[in-house]
């Protein structure tokens, strides 16, 4: 048997979606709308959204932080997996993109579970820490500016409960961190972040070749 992950061709990806994906009508509508967006590459893959929803249910999560919202597909997937009293603090700075998110959250009937905070995420996280919310969150999703990953991660660890989970998106970043020739700022930031997590004994980790690469970090 092969000792590495399968190369995902378009045909295999189509098969995966046909035999696994269970999108709601609103999720599919939002994903298809976002596909035509000028920044469509920021959209997470649908299989990743479904995986996130499964993790929310496995964790029996009630309190979530999302760092980086875009048009709201990931927060929609998580919100629909939450119980009625679940709560997501969704951090972003772009009102134009998140207005799309608000529209689809409302259409799905989950807008009451999502608190959108339009402010730099570090400020929002620092305020939560100052408000004694450390150890209160079950799941945190980081998918924002790559140079900020380390700052978001350190604050997220404080806010996360023991055995809570952080998911970090784009940790394979088009494969560029594996290529020493690639030295743009985002690639350098991801490369340094991955190196740090590999050695961070505060968490148990797994980097997975899902979409553009995700890393799961469970707080010890």
C-alpha positions as CSV (number, residue, x, y, z in Angstrom):
1,X,0.0,0.0,0.0
2,X,1.1,3.6,-0.5
3,X,2.7,5.3,2.4
4,X,1.6,8.8,1.4
5,X,-1.6,10.7,0.8
6,X,-3.4,10.1,-2.5
7,X,-2.9,12.7,-5.2
8,X,-6.3,14.3,-5.7
9,X,-7.1,14.6,-9.3
10,X,-10.2,16.5,-10.5
11,X,-11.9,13.1,-11.1
12,X,-11.1,11.9,-7.6
13,X,-12.2,15.2,-6.1
14,X,-15.6,15.0,-7.9
15,X,-16.0,11.4,-6.6
16,X,-15.2,12.5,-3.1
17,X,-17.8,15.3,-3.2
18,X,-20.4,13.0,-4.8
19,X,-20.0,10.3,-2.2
20,X,-19.4,12.4,0.9
21,X,-20.5,16.0,0.7
22,X,-23.9,16.8,2.4
23,X,-24.3,20.5,1.9
24,X,-27.5,22.3,2.9
25,X,-29.1,24.3,0.1
26,X,-27.9,27.5,1.7
27,X,-24.3,26.3,2.0
28,X,-24.3,25.3,-1.7
29,X,-25.9,28.6,-2.7
30,X,-23.3,30.6,-0.8
31,X,-20.4,28.5,-2.2
32,X,-21.6,28.9,-5.7
33,X,-22.1,32.7,-5.2
34,X,-18.6,33.0,-3.8
35,X,-17.1,31.1,-6.7
36,X,-17.8,34.1,-8.8
37,X,-16.2,36.5,-6.3
38,X,-13.0,38.4,-7.2
39,X,-11.3,36.8,-4.2
40,X,-12.9,33.4,-4.6
41,X,-9.5,31.7,-3.7
42,X,-10.2,32.7,-0.1
43,X,-13.1,30.4,0.1
44,X,-12.5,27.1,2.0
45,X,-13.2,23.8,0.2
46,X,-16.7,22.3,0.8
47,X,-15.2,19.1,2.2
48,X,-13.3,21.2,4.7
49,X,-16.5,22.9,5.8
50,X,-18.1,19.5,6.4
51,X,-15.1,18.3,8.3
52,X,-15.2,21.4,10.5
53,X,-18.9,20.8,11.2
54,X,-18.1,17.2,12.2
55,X,-15.4,18.4,14.6
56,X,-17.8,20.8,16.2
57,X,-20.2,18.0,16.9
58,X,-17.4,15.6,18.1
59,X,-16.2,18.3,20.5
60,X,-19.8,19.0,21.6
61,X,-18.7,22.6,21.1
62,X,-20.8,25.5,22.2
63,X,-18.3,28.4,22.1
64,X,-16.2,29.1,18.9
65,X,-14.0,31.8,17.6
66,X,-13.4,32.3,13.9
67,X,-10.5,34.5,12.8
68,X,-11.2,35.4,9.2
69,X,-14.8,35.3,7.9
70,X,-14.7,36.3,4.2
71,X,-18.2,35.5,2.8
72,X,-19.1,33.3,5.7
73,X,-19.1,29.7,4.4
74,X,-17.0,28.3,7.3
75,X,-19.0,30.1,10.0
76,X,-22.2,28.9,8.3
77,X,-21.0,25.3,8.4
78,X,-20.0,25.5,12.0
79,X,-23.1,27.4,13.1
80,X,-25.4,24.8,11.6
81,X,-23.6,22.1,13.6
82,X,-23.9,24.0,16.9
83,X,-26.7,23.5,19.4
84,X,-29.3,26.2,19.7
85,X,-27.4,27.9,22.5
86,X,-24.1,27.7,20.6
87,X,-22.2,30.9,19.9
88,X,-19.5,31.9,17.4
89,X,-17.4,35.1,17.7
90,X,-16.6,35.8,14.0
91,X,-13.6,38.2,13.6
92,X,-13.0,40.2,10.4
93,X,-12.3,43.7,9.2
94,X,-14.0,43.7,5.8
95,X,-17.6,44.9,5.9
96,X,-18.2,44.4,2.2
97,X,-17.4,40.7,2.3
98,X,-19.1,40.0,5.6
99,X,-22.3,41.6,4.4
100,X,-22.6,38.7,2.1
101,X,-22.0,36.4,5.1
102,X,-24.7,38.1,7.1
103,X,-27.2,37.6,4.3
104,X,-26.6,33.9,4.1
105,X,-26.5,33.4,7.9
106,X,-29.9,35.0,8.1
107,X,-31.2,32.9,5.2
108,X,-30.1,29.7,7.0
109,X,-31.6,30.9,10.3
110,X,-28.4,30.8,12.3
111,X,-27.7,34.6,12.6
112,X,-28.5,34.5,16.3
113,X,-25.6,32.0,16.8
114,X,-22.9,34.3,15.2
115,X,-21.6,37.5,16.6
116,X,-19.7,39.4,13.9
117,X,-17.0,41.7,15.3
118,X,-15.6,44.1,12.7
119,X,-12.2,44.9,14.2
120,X,-8.6,43.7,14.0
121,X,-8.7,40.2,15.4
122,X,-5.8,40.7,17.8
123,X,-7.8,43.5,19.5
124,X,-10.9,41.3,19.8
125,X,-8.9,38.4,21.2
126,X,-7.1,40.7,23.7
127,X,-10.5,42.1,24.8
128,X,-11.7,38.5,25.4
129,X,-8.6,37.8,27.5
130,X,-9.1,41.0,29.5
131,X,-12.7,40.0,30.0
132,X,-11.6,36.8,31.7
133,X,-12.7,34.5,28.9
134,X,-9.5,32.4,29.0
135,X,-10.2,28.7,28.9
136,X,-13.8,29.3,27.7
137,X,-13.7,28.3,24.0
138,X,-14.0,24.8,22.5
139,X,-12.9,25.4,18.9
140,X,-11.0,28.2,17.2
141,X,-10.5,28.5,13.4
142,X,-7.6,30.6,12.1
143,X,-7.9,31.7,8.5
144,X,-6.7,35.3,8.1
145,X,-3.5,37.2,7.2
146,X,-0.6,34.8,7.4
147,X,1.8,37.2,9.1
148,X,-0.6,37.4,12.0
149,X,-0.9,33.6,12.5
150,X,1.5,33.5,15.4
151,X,-0.2,36.3,17.3
152,X,-3.6,34.7,16.7
153,X,-2.4,31.3,17.8
154,X,-0.8,32.5,21.1
155,X,-4.0,34.3,22.1
156,X,-6.1,31.4,20.9
157,X,-4.2,29.0,23.2
158,X,-5.1,31.2,26.2
159,X,-8.8,31.4,25.2
160,X,-9.1,27.6,24.5
161,X,-10.2,25.1,27.1
162,X,-8.1,22.1,27.9
163,X,-8.6,19.5,25.1
164,X,-10.1,22.2,22.9
165,X,-9.1,22.4,19.3
166,X,-7.5,25.0,17.0
167,X,-7.7,24.5,13.3
168,X,-5.3,26.6,11.2
169,X,-6.0,26.9,7.5
170,X,-3.5,27.2,4.6
171,X,-0.6,25.5,6.4
172,X,0.6,23.9,3.1
173,X,0.1,27.2,1.2
174,X,0.1,25.9,-2.3
175,X,3.2,23.8,-1.4
176,X,5.4,26.8,-1.2
177,X,6.7,26.3,2.4
178,X,8.3,23.0,1.2
179,X,10.3,24.8,-1.5
180,X,13.3,26.7,0.0
181,X,13.4,28.9,-3.1
182,X,10.0,30.5,-2.1
183,X,10.7,33.5,0.1
184,X,7.7,35.8,-0.1
185,X,6.4,37.1,3.2
186,X,3.4,34.9,3.4
187,X,5.4,31.8,2.7
188,X,8.0,32.7,5.2
189,X,5.3,33.3,7.9
190,X,3.6,30.0,7.2
191,X,7.0,28.1,7.2
192,X,8.0,29.7,10.5
193,X,4.6,29.0,12.0
194,X,4.6,25.3,11.0
195,X,8.1,25.0,12.4
196,X,7.0,26.4,15.7
197,X,3.9,24.2,16.0
198,X,5.9,21.1,15.3
199,X,7.9,21.8,18.4
200,X,5.2,23.2,20.6
201,X,4.7,20.8,23.5
202,X,1.6,22.7,24.7
203,X,-0.5,21.0,22.0
204,X,-0.9,17.7,20.1
205,X,-0.9,18.3,16.4
206,X,-1.7,16.9,13.0
207,X,-1.1,18.6,9.7
208,X,-3.4,17.2,7.0
209,X,-3.3,17.6,3.2
210,X,-7.0,18.8,3.1
211,X,-7.6,21.6,0.6
212,X,-4.6,24.0,1.0
213,X,-3.5,22.2,4.1
214,X,-4.9,22.3,7.6
215,X,-3.2,21.8,11.0
216,X,-5.2,20.7,14.0
217,X,-3.7,21.6,17.4
218,X,-5.4,20.2,20.6
219,X,-4.5,21.9,23.8
220,X,-2.9,19.6,26.4
